[in-house]
Amino acid sequence: MDRLQTLRVFQAVADAGGFAAAARALDLSAASVTRMVADLEAQLGVRLLQRTTRRVALTDEGAAYRSGCGASWPIWMKPMPW
């Protein structure tokens, strides 16, 4: 698993509030985005996202993980506006 790509996918899902929207934004399949987040959760041993049929929301653990990712996210990894 490419860790940087996985972190980028996780943040995109959290920002978009759903797997399909994140997949479109990243130009990936929804299945691969779902799998990457599930693999990350399995690796960490915690549930990062609360899934419903309508939306995805961060769990408390997910919010803490996202906050930690954002603080350490290198500036060169952030999406460029162009």
C-alpha positions in Angstrom: 0.0 0.0 0.0 1.4 3.4 -1.0 1.1 5.3 2.3 1.0 8.8 0.8 -1.6 7.9 -1.7 -3.7 6.3 1.1 -3.5 9.4 3.2 -4.4 11.5 0.3 -7.4 9.2 -0.4 -8.5 9.3 3.2 -8.4 13.1 3.3 -10.3 13.3 0.1 -13.1 11.1 1.4 -13.2 13.2 4.6 -13.3 16.4 2.7 -15.9 15.2 0.1 -18.1 13.4 2.7 -18.3 10.3 0.5 -16.3 7.7 -1.4 -17.8 8.4 -4.9 -17.2 12.1 -4.7 -13.6 11.5 -3.5 -13.0 9.0 -6.3 -14.2 11.5 -8.9 -12.0 14.2 -7.5 -8.9 11.8 -7.5 -9.8 10.2 -10.8 -9.9 6.8 -9.2 -12.6 4.1 -9.1 -14.9 4.2 -6.1 -14.0 0.6 -5.4 -10.3 1.4 -5.1 -11.0 4.4 -2.8 -13.2 2.2 -0.6 -10.6 -0.5 -0.5 -7.8 1.9 0.4 -9.7 3.4 3.3 -10.7 -0.1 4.6 -7.1 -1.2 4.4 -5.9 1.9 6.3 -8.5 1.2 9.0 -7.4 -2.4 9.2 -3.8 -1.4 9.4 -4.5 1.1 12.2 -7.0 -1.1 14.0 -9.6 1.6 14.3 -12.7 2.8 12.4 -11.9 6.2 10.9 -15.2 6.8 9.1 -18.9 6.2 10.0 -20.6 5.0 6.9 -24.3 5.4 6.2 -26.3 4.9 3.0 -26.3 8.6 2.4 -23.0 10.0 3.7 -19.7 9.4 5.4 -18.6 11.1 8.6 -15.4 11.0 10.6 -15.4 9.1 13.9 -13.6 10.7 16.8 -10.6 8.6 15.9 -10.9 9.6 12.3 -10.9 13.3 13.2 -7.9 12.9 15.4 -6.0 11.0 12.6 -7.0 13.5 10.0 -5.8 16.4 12.2 -2.5 14.6 12.7 -2.2 14.0 8.9 -2.9 17.6 8.2 -0.3 18.9 10.6 2.4 16.7 9.1 1.3 16.8 5.5 4.2 18.3 3.5 3.4 21.4 1.5 4.6 19.8 -1.7 1.9 17.0 -1.3 -1.0 19.4 -1.1 -3.0 19.8 -4.3 -2.0 22.8 -6.4 -4.7 25.2 -7.6 -3.9 24.8 -11.2 
